Amino acid sequence: MSNPMQKMESMLSAGQQPSYADLEEVLAQCLTERNAFESIAIDMGNWLSSLVTAHIEKDAVAIKDILDAFIKTNVKIVPKASKEIH
């Protein structure tokens, strides 16, 4: 099933005019995605802020601890021959 944005693109490509309900669905999807991106940006800013503070304080142990916590929380290593990181 297509999401509201894909439905809107399909309608516009076919020369159809979207209804207000269609526009509301697309707007809701955009706001949801924006909130998700904002959350990611804030989270990344917090991690970076912690790293910069530890670097300024020349605290190598804190830098390692912050990076370890970041990796544990955000990095998934897929067991493949290529050792891909996601």
N, C-alpha and C positions, 0 to 999 in steps of 0.2 A: 504494500500500500504506500502511496506517495505521501510525503509530508505537505503541509500547506504551501510552502514555497515552491515545491515542484509542481503542485496543482496550479498555482498562479502562473508559473512560467509556461505550462502547457496551455492554459487558457489564453494567455496573451499571444503565444505563438500561433494559436488557431484563430486569432482575431476576435476572440470573445471578450466581452467586458466583465470584469469580476464584480461580484455583489459586495455590499458592505460587510456581510458576514465573512466572505472570503478575505477581504482586506483585514478584518479584525483577527482572523486566524493567522494570517501572515505576520501581522504586527505582534501578536502574542508570541509567535515562534521567534521573531527577531529579539523581543525583549528577554525571552528565556535564554537564548544563545548569548546575548549581550551580558546578562547576569553571570552566566557560566564563565565567559572570558574575563569579566571583571574579577571574579573570584580567583581565577588562575593568576591574573596579573598581580593581585594583592598578595597572594601566597608567594609568588616568585620574588616580589619586592621584599617581603619579610625575610626570606632565605638569604637574598643578596645583602640586605642590610646587616644581618647577623654575621655574614662572612666578611663584609667590609669592616665592621667594628672589630672583629677578631684580628683581622689583618693589621689595622691601624694600631691595635694594642700589641702587635707582634706575638700573638698567642697561638702558636702552631697547634697546640693540643686542642684548643677550641675550634680551630679551622677544621682539623681532622674530625672532631666530634660532630660538627655541623654537617660536613660532607657525608659522613657515615649515616647520620640521621636522614639526610635528604635522599641518599641512595636507597636506604631501607624503606622509606615512605613512597618514593616516586619512580624508582627504576626497577624494571622487570627484566631479568636476564633469562632468555629463552634457551633451554638446553638443546642447542644444535651444534653441528660441527663448526659453523661459522661464528658461534658465540655472539649472535646478534643481541643488541641492547635496545630495549624499547622504553 
